[in-house]
Structure formats: structure tokens, C-alpha cells
Amino acid sequence: MKVIDIDHLTHKFSETSGIFDIDIQVKEGESFGFLGPNGAGKTTTIRHLLGYIRPHSGTTQILGKDTWYQADEIQDYLGYVPGEIAFFDEMTGTEFLKFIQKYRGLKNVTLQKELIDRFELDTKTVIKKMSKGTKQKLGLVSAFMHDPQVLILDEPTSGLDPLMQNRFVDLVQQEQKKGKTLLISSHLFEEVERTCHQVAIIRAGHIVAKDNIENLRAQHIRTYQVTLPTEAEALAFAKDYHGEQIGNQVKVSKTASLESIFLHYYGGDDDE
């Protein structure tokens, strides 16, 4: 079942600016990584999924409902962490979560308490005095606490330390086992590799690559030929680096990392 369905989505700000023919499908229980630098079109695509922008052409659907015409019907099933989090600064974390709880009609706060403990969130602090990392934790708790079926996460671990990033990864993997569907936009390639089944790379509003991560790696294998002084040294080298020995030469294949694949599409050095 396609839970998130972006079908040939186009929204032009000018002839060269916007998003063009975006086509992404995410099945139930999958996590999809959305990669691209600022200004590439990730946030514009996400805003269409949230029902904030009307497409010029194409459609966006969540759980079979059009996100522009049926946006209100989707909200109960959706959790969202924006790339730039804005809160009511005069509230404490506790007051803000109670506000969200009331807005969503939540009666059971067991999951909310579990998330607060997981991220070691101090909810007593006034929001305007919180660090960026603490605000990010608050955003994560508010997005996950109503146990949504679909999660759209834009730079979800921005400002978090490595320990909290790992706890976020654990949370995502836990949600996947429960059949949740996630779209994750992130600059952290290792995080995407650990949490996502498929990825798309967007450049200047166009999808330039889209596949599961293993297939993308297989498409970007690099082969090197190394010449050693003797066959014995070549044999030892081949064993150490899983290469193919031919006389005093060894062929070694290297699978690309997600980061090097991304840099390949952006004209960077993909030899790392």
C-alpha cells in the first residue's frame, strides 16, 4: 500500500526555480530519505505534503487522501517536525505539550512521558530560554506523542548531540517495526543509511537519483588496480582488501558511501 504518493508534482516559482515532476512513493512501514542542500526543493515538496501549497500540476496524497483538498482529514494520522521549529516562546515545555495534547484531543499521555524520558527533555524551562537541541527534543516529542501513522521529519536531529541522535535512530527503527511510514529529510548521511529503505536525491528542483540504498551503491562501484613489487605481497594485499589477484597486481572494488553518491550528483569528488 502506498502511504505517501507524490505523483508528478510540479510547482514553478519561475522557469528555472521550483520543483519539477517530483515522483516519490513510500509504502506502509518504509522510511524514505530525501537528500539535497538548502534550496534544492525538499521543503517545498514537504509543504505540498502538508497541504500548505497547492500544486501547479501533479498530486500529493497521504493514505489515499489529497493533501490539498483533504488536508484536515489527514492531520490526525500525521506527525511533523519542521526544519525551522517555531514555538510559543513564553510557554514552558510542559505548557506547550499540554497545548498540543488539547489540540489533538489526547487523553493518554503515556507515550508522551516515554518520549520525554527517552530524550531526557526538561519541560519546565521556558521555551525562549531553551537551547536549540532542547527545542529539537520538544519538537520530536510533540510530533511522535500522538502515535501517528505517518511521520514527515525535516532535519529531525538538528542540534542534537550524538547520544540523542542515536536515540532518535532507535526510535525510528522501533516505529518501523510497528508499521509506521516515514519521510526523512536530513543532511546526516549515516543517519539516513541507518534509518531509510530508499532515498531520493534532489537537485535544482529535479529528482536526479531514486532507489533503495543498496542499489544506488551497486551503481557506483569503483574498481582500482594496484601493482605490488611481488606476487607474495599481492597475495597478502588481496586477502587484506578482498581483492582479486593476478600475478603481482590486485583488483579491488569499493562500494560507494551514500555521501559520495550524493557528491557525485553535485559535481563533487566522489572518490572518497
VOVEX-159943 format. One line per 3 residues: their letters; for each residue x, y, z of C-alpha. Coordinates in pm, 1 decimal. Layout:
a> X,Y,Z ~ ...
This chain:
mkv> 0.0,0.0,0.0 ~ 131.1,345.0,-95.4 ~ 102.4,562.5,214.4
idi> 283.1,865.7,68.9 ~ 226.0,923.8,-301.7 ~ 381.8,1221.2,-480.0
dhl> 274.8,1191.5,-842.2 ~ 450.0,1413.1,-1099.9 ~ 438.6,1714.3,-868.1
thk> 536.2,2048.2,-1020.7 ~ 532.1,2394.1,-865.7 ~ 713.2,2668.7,-1054.8
fse> 831.8,2991.3,-897.0 ~ 993.3,3074.2,-1231.9 ~ 1100.4,2876.6,-1538.4
tsg> 1415.2,2762.3,-1356.9 ~ 1305.0,2779.1,-992.3 ~ 1068.8,2543.9,-812.9
ifd> 1011.8,2169.0,-816.1 ~ 957.6,1977.8,-1137.2 ~ 789.5,1640.1,-1197.5
idi> 865.8,1504.0,-849.8 ~ 762.5,1139.5,-826.9 ~ 801.7,961.0,-491.3
qvk> 608.3,671.5,-341.5 ~ 657.7,538.8,11.0 ~ 491.8,214.0,111.6
ege> 349.9,127.2,450.5 ~ 625.1,56.0,702.8 ~ 901.4,211.2,492.4
sfg> 1131.5,502.5,566.4 ~ 1229.3,723.1,274.2 ~ 1532.6,953.4,281.5
flg> 1510.8,1285.6,98.0 ~ 1853.8,1435.8,28.8 ~ 1956.2,1772.8,-108.1
png> 2111.8,2100.9,6.7 ~ 1913.7,2404.1,115.6 ~ 1721.0,2549.0,-176.6
agk> 1706.4,2224.7,-375.0 ~ 1331.4,2178.8,-327.7 ~ 1297.3,1948.3,-26.0
ttt> 1099.3,2189.4,189.5 ~ 874.2,2295.5,-99.2 ~ 792.3,1929.0,-161.6
irh> 724.0,1872.0,208.1 ~ 498.9,2179.1,225.4 ~ 285.6,2027.8,-50.1
llg> 254.7,1707.3,152.7 ~ 135.9,1910.3,449.9 ~ -128.9,2085.5,242.5
yir> 33.4,2427.9,272.2 ~ 82.3,2479.5,-103.2 ~ -139.2,2393.3,-399.8
phs> 38.6,2208.9,-684.0 ~ 59.9,2369.2,-1025.6 ~ 35.9,2017.4,-1165.0
gtt> 51.0,1666.2,-1028.4 ~ -86.3,1545.1,-696.0 ~ 25.7,1460.2,-343.7
qil> -159.8,1205.3,-134.2 ~ -123.0,1060.8,214.0 ~ -322.9,746.4,292.7
gkd> -511.2,794.1,-32.3 ~ -628.1,1146.5,55.2 ~ -532.3,1452.2,-147.1
twy> -316.5,1670.5,76.0 ~ -450.6,1996.2,-68.3 ~ -823.5,1922.0,-85.1
qad> -842.0,1689.0,216.1 ~ -569.0,1832.6,439.2 ~ -788.6,1844.5,751.9
eiq> -869.2,1474.1,722.4 ~ -500.3,1378.2,732.9 ~ -384.1,1568.1,1041.7
dyl> -477.2,1303.4,1299.5 ~ -259.3,1048.3,1118.5 ~ 37.7,1278.2,1066.2
gyv> 337.7,1380.8,1276.9 ~ 567.4,1658.6,1155.3 ~ 899.5,1807.1,1260.5
pge> 977.6,2123.9,1059.9 ~ 1327.3,2221.7,954.8 ~ 1290.0,2552.9,1136.8
iaf> 1098.0,2492.8,1457.6 ~ 890.6,2783.5,1592.2 ~ 716.7,2765.7,1930.0
fde> 524.2,2996.0,2161.3 ~ 833.0,3134.3,2331.3 ~ 662.3,3242.8,2654.2
mtg> 533.7,2891.3,2726.8 ~ 725.2,2628.2,2917.4 ~ 779.2,2292.8,2752.0
tef> 508.5,2145.4,2975.8 ~ 258.3,2413.5,2874.6 ~ 335.2,2365.2,2506.7
lkf> 288.1,1988.2,2523.1 ~ -41.1,2036.8,2708.3 ~ -147.9,2275.6,2431.1
iqk> -66.9,2013.7,2165.3 ~ -234.2,1746.5,2375.9 ~ -554.8,1954.1,2393.9
yrg> -537.9,2041.6,2022.9 ~ -516.5,1673.2,1931.5 ~ -769.1,1560.7,2191.4
lkn> -519.4,1325.8,2357.8 ~ -627.2,1164.9,2681.4 ~ -348.4,909.9,2721.7
vtl> -8.1,1072.1,2782.4 ~ 187.3,750.3,2843.1 ~ 372.8,777.5,2511.5
qke> 444.6,1145.0,2572.6 ~ 609.0,1059.4,2905.6 ~ 811.6,779.6,2743.3
lid> 939.6,1021.4,2478.3 ~ 1028.7,1284.3,2739.0 ~ 1231.7,1021.1,2924.7
rfe> 1392.3,888.8,2605.4 ~ 1522.2,1231.4,2505.0 ~ 1588.5,1349.9,2863.1
ldt> 1376.7,1657.1,2793.0 ~ 1345.3,1921.7,3064.0 ~ 992.7,2050.5,3005.9
ktv> 994.7,2301.3,3293.2 ~ 1212.8,2553.9,3110.1 ~ 1055.9,2849.5,2927.7
ikk> 1093.4,2783.5,2555.0 ~ 1272.1,3109.4,2472.8 ~ 1546.7,3006.8,2718.0
msk> 1588.8,2658.9,2570.1 ~ 1894.2,2562.8,2365.8 ~ 1848.6,2460.2,2002.7
gtk> 1893.2,2096.0,2099.4 ~ 1628.3,2115.8,2371.6 ~ 1382.9,2279.6,2131.2
qkl> 1453.3,1999.8,1884.4 ~ 1372.1,1740.5,2151.2 ~ 1046.3,1923.3,2222.1
glv> 963.3,1915.8,1851.4 ~ 1028.6,1541.8,1833.9 ~ 813.0,1468.9,2138.9
saf> 524.9,1677.2,2000.8 ~ 549.6,1502.6,1660.9 ~ 555.7,1146.6,1795.4
mhd> 339.1,1171.2,2108.0 ~ 1.4,1105.8,1939.4 ~ 139.6,784.2,1782.8
pqv> 86.6,896.7,1421.1 ~ 76.9,651.9,1133.1 ~ 282.0,880.5,908.0
lil> 580.4,1097.2,1005.6 ~ 739.7,1372.6,799.3 ~ 1068.0,1478.7,955.4
dep> 1271.6,1770.4,819.5 ~ 1625.2,1767.2,967.1 ~ 1493.3,1585.5,1276.6
tsg> 1822.4,1566.9,1470.0 ~ 1945.4,1920.8,1404.8 ~ 2113.8,2044.4,1722.5
ldp> 2112.8,1706.4,1896.6 ~ 2428.9,1553.0,2038.9 ~ 2543.6,1207.7,1916.0
lmq> 2378.0,1026.4,2207.7 ~ 2039.0,1180.7,2130.8 ~ 2090.1,1120.8,1758.3
nrf> 2134.3,750.8,1836.4 ~ 1819.3,752.9,2047.8 ~ 1633.4,908.8,1756.9
vdl> 1758.8,631.8,1525.7 ~ 1643.5,372.4,1779.8 ~ 1301.8,540.4,1790.2
vqq> 1268.6,536.9,1410.8 ~ 1364.6,170.1,1395.1 ~ 1108.3,97.3,1666.7
eqk> 839.3,284.6,1471.6 ~ 926.4,91.7,1155.2 ~ 863.1,-236.3,1337.1
kgk> 518.6,-100.0,1426.9 ~ 445.2,-40.2,1057.1 ~ 483.6,337.8,1060.1
tll> 574.9,522.6,740.4 ~ 837.3,799.0,744.7 ~ 976.9,1060.8,508.9
iss> 1306.3,1192.4,647.1 ~ 1493.6,1491.8,509.1 ~ 1843.8,1504.8,654.3
hlf> 2198.8,1622.9,589.7 ~ 2336.7,1337.2,801.7 ~ 2414.0,1057.7,557.2
eev> 2493.3,796.6,822.2 ~ 2160.1,869.7,988.4 ~ 1976.7,818.9,659.0
ert> 2168.2,495.5,591.0 ~ 2068.1,362.8,933.6 ~ 1701.3,456.0,910.8
chq> 1587.8,456.2,547.0 ~ 1499.7,185.5,295.7 ~ 1505.1,414.8,-7.1
vai> 1640.4,758.4,-89.3 ~ 1590.2,1029.7,-346.7 ~ 1843.7,1299.7,-427.9
ira> 1700.3,1630.9,-544.2 ~ 1898.1,1894.0,-731.8 ~ 1760.3,2229.2,-851.2
ghi> 1405.1,2101.4,-812.7 ~ 1458.5,1777.0,-1006.2 ~ 1499.3,1422.2,-872.8
vak> 1837.8,1308.5,-1006.3 ~ 1853.1,969.9,-830.7 ~ 1596.4,747.8,-660.1
dni> 1636.6,387.7,-548.2 ~ 1698.8,172.6,-245.1 ~ 2036.7,240.7,-90.0
enl> 2197.8,-91.1,-184.0 ~ 2103.1,-49.1,-549.9 ~ 2245.3,302.2,-554.6
raq> 2570.5,173.9,-408.1 ~ 2586.3,-105.5,-664.8 ~ 2553.2,152.5,-942.3
hir> 2854.0,344.8,-811.0 ~ 3115.0,73.8,-752.2 ~ 3469.1,187.8,-828.7
tyq> 3742.4,-59.3,-926.6 ~ 4111.2,5.9,-862.6 ~ 4413.9,-187.7,-989.0
vtl> 4710.7,-194.9,-752.1 ~ 5056.2,-316.0,-856.6 ~ 5279.0,-465.9,-586.1
pte> 5653.2,-547.9,-607.9 ~ 5599.8,-925.5,-571.8 ~ 5325.8,-1184.8,-608.5
aea> 5356.2,-1270.5,-238.7 ~ 5285.0,-909.1,-143.2 ~ 4998.8,-901.2,-391.9
laf> 4851.4,-1215.5,-233.3 ~ 4869.2,-1061.2,114.3 ~ 4717.9,-735.3,-13.1
akd> 4434.0,-923.0,-185.3 ~ 4350.0,-1107.6,136.8 ~ 4350.0,-787.4,342.5
yhg> 4134.8,-588.7,98.0 ~ 3922.6,-869.8,-52.2 ~ 4072.8,-814.4,-394.0
eqi> 4131.6,-1030.9,-699.6 ~ 4499.7,-1120.3,-750.7 ~ 4652.6,-1157.0,-1096.2
gnq> 5027.2,-1202.8,-1065.8 ~ 5166.8,-905.8,-877.3 ~ 4853.5,-699.6,-941.7
vkv> 4532.2,-679.6,-739.7 ~ 4191.1,-553.5,-847.8 ~ 3991.7,-403.2,-561.6
skt> 3629.4,-290.7,-585.9 ~ 3493.1,-29.0,-349.7 ~ 3123.9,30.4,-288.7
asl> 3035.8,397.9,-266.0 ~ 2901.8,553.7,51.4 ~ 2575.0,745.2,38.2
esi> 2770.7,1065.8,92.3 ~ 2999.0,1001.2,-206.0 ~ 2696.9,919.8,-424.2
flh> 2537.5,1247.7,-319.0 ~ 2857.0,1439.0,-400.3 ~ 2872.9,1266.9,-738.4
yyg> 2539.8,1423.6,-834.5 ~ 2652.3,1761.4,-708.1 ~ 2978.1,1763.9,-901.6
gdd> 3198.0,1697.4,-600.4 ~ 3479.1,1448.3,-550.7 ~ 3322.2,1103.4,-534.1
de> 3648.2,915.4,-499.8 ~ 3649.1,913.8,-121.7
